[in-house]
Amino acid sequence: EVAAGVVTRVNFEAVELYGAAGQVTYQDGTPAKGMPVYAYNNDGDKVSSSLTDLFGYFRVDSLPPGDYRLNVETGDVTPAPSVMITISDDYLFDRNIVLPFKSQPVGE
């Protein structure tokens, strides 16, 4: 019961969720804009996604503590460029990915 001068107990669950951020670039340092970045858990399930901005930066959110693989889906490179991360108790920064070709393909 909620009333003035009364202590009301409220029980709720709290879930720890973090994320990771970084930049996707080409080998020559040019930012890779508009590239999809996916976070996969150890079971291979896609759990979060993002698109790189004009400067190649991305951020994936809502990740509970655990191990993840961040993949950049280029559509023409197999396997997809990726980086492994481990989230324990904080947000991760500078999880950068370099694409294996020199510069952004013509027409992109």
Order of alpha helices (4+ residues) and beta strands (2+ residues): beta-beta-beta-beta-beta-beta-beta
